[in-house]
Each structure stands twice: as structure tokens, then as C-alpha cells.
Amino acid sequence: MSIVSEGDEVVTFEPFWPGCVNIIHSAGGKLIGVPMSMTKNSEQKTISWDYDWEAFEEAMNENTKLLMLINPHSPSGRVFTQEDIEKITEILDKKAPK
């Protein structure tokens, strides 16, 4: 509540823990979810989660106050790699007010 005010947007990757919505809404903010894509590998019986960088960049705007990164991501368990952090930084630098 010390960071988010009425009308602020908080961006996070989804799926996300449902309690996040209540926390942001109680501060007057709006939670913007950026969908991750899930890929199932039937042969290896695995699931992988990937970030949609284009959707992430589109979600960032002048109303974005906070980026909520949960690492490892819950519920997918995906851990941000160095490349992921570099991509996030690149997009944030590009979208930051000048």
C-alpha cells in the first residue's frame, strides 16, 4: 500500500496466486496479467512455461507503477534466467518515461 495508489497498474505474469488481486485492489490499483504460454511434451511428460515478451511490452504503459516478479514463479515453478532478466530490463528501459 505504500507503493500502489488509486489508478496505478501492477504488471505480473499469469497464472498468479489469486491473493495478489486482493492485495493490489485494496490499495486502489489494478492488476494486469501477462499470460505465460504452457507447452506440454507428451513424450517426456513435462510441461514448460514461456514468457510472452511482446504481451509484456504491450502491458507496460504510463499507468504502470510496479512490476511484480515472483521468483520462482508461482504456480509454474519457472525460475527467471539471466536472459529473462536482461529481456525484462531491456523492455523496462525502452518503456520508461524519458
C-alpha positions as CSV (number, residue, x, y, z in Angstrom):
1,M,0.0,0.0,0.0
2,S,3.0,2.3,0.3
3,I,3.8,1.8,-3.4
4,V,0.5,1.5,-5.2
5,S,-2.2,4.2,-5.2
6,E,-5.6,4.7,-6.8
7,G,-5.4,4.1,-10.5
8,D,-1.9,2.6,-10.6
9,E,-1.3,-0.6,-12.6
10,V,0.7,-3.5,-11.4
11,V,2.0,-5.9,-14.0
12,T,2.7,-9.5,-13.3
13,F,3.0,-12.8,-15.2
14,E,0.0,-15.2,-15.1
15,P,-1.0,-17.6,-13.9
16,F,-0.5,-15.9,-10.5
17,W,-1.6,-16.5,-6.9
18,P,-5.2,-15.2,-6.6
19,G,-4.4,-13.3,-3.4
20,C,-2.4,-10.9,-5.5
21,V,-5.6,-9.4,-6.9
22,N,-7.0,-8.6,-3.5
23,I,-3.7,-7.0,-2.3
24,I,-3.5,-4.7,-5.3
25,H,-7.2,-3.9,-5.3
26,S,-7.2,-3.0,-1.6
27,A,-4.6,-0.3,-2.5
28,G,-6.8,1.0,-5.3
29,G,-4.6,-0.4,-8.0
30,K,-5.3,-2.7,-11.0
31,L,-3.5,-5.9,-11.6
32,I,-2.5,-6.5,-15.2
33,G,-1.7,-10.1,-16.0
34,V,0.6,-11.0,-18.8
35,P,-0.1,-14.6,-19.9
36,M,2.6,-17.2,-20.0
37,S,2.3,-20.0,-22.6
38,M,2.3,-23.6,-21.4
39,T,3.8,-26.3,-23.6
40,K,3.3,-30.0,-22.9
41,N,5.7,-32.6,-24.0
42,S,3.8,-35.8,-24.0
43,E,6.9,-38.0,-24.7
44,Q,8.9,-36.6,-21.8
45,K,5.8,-36.0,-19.7
46,T,6.9,-32.5,-19.0
47,I,5.4,-29.0,-19.0
48,S,7.3,-25.8,-19.7
49,W,6.2,-22.2,-19.3
50,D,7.4,-19.4,-21.5
51,Y,7.1,-15.7,-21.3
52,D,5.3,-13.7,-24.0
53,W,7.7,-10.7,-24.3
54,E,5.5,-8.9,-26.8
55,A,2.5,-9.1,-24.5
56,F,4.7,-8.0,-21.6
57,E,5.9,-4.9,-23.5
58,E,2.3,-4.0,-24.5
59,A,1.2,-4.3,-20.9
60,M,3.7,-1.7,-19.8
61,N,2.3,1.9,-20.1
62,E,2.2,5.3,-18.4
63,N,-0.1,3.9,-15.7
64,T,2.3,1.1,-14.7
65,K,3.6,1.8,-11.3
66,L,5.0,-1.6,-10.3
67,L,6.3,-4.8,-11.9
68,M,5.6,-7.7,-9.5
69,L,8.1,-10.5,-10.2
70,I,7.8,-13.7,-8.2
71,N,10.8,-16.0,-8.4
72,P,10.5,-18.8,-8.7
73,H,7.2,-18.1,-10.4
74,S,4.2,-19.5,-8.6
75,P,2.4,-21.7,-9.6
76,S,4.6,-22.7,-12.6
77,G,7.8,-23.0,-10.7
78,R,9.7,-21.4,-13.5
79,V,12.8,-19.5,-12.4
80,F,13.9,-16.4,-14.2
81,T,17.1,-16.9,-16.1
82,Q,19.8,-14.3,-16.7
83,E,18.5,-13.9,-20.2
84,D,14.9,-13.3,-18.9
85,I,16.1,-10.6,-16.5
86,E,18.1,-9.0,-19.3
87,K,14.9,-9.0,-21.6
88,I,12.8,-7.5,-18.8
89,T,15.4,-4.8,-18.2
90,E,15.6,-4.1,-21.9
91,I,11.8,-3.6,-22.1
92,L,11.6,-1.6,-19.0
93,D,14.4,0.7,-20.2
94,K,12.5,1.1,-23.5
95,K,9.2,1.9,-21.8
96,A,10.4,4.1,-19.0
97,P,9.4,7.8,-19.2
98,K,12.1,10.0,-20.6
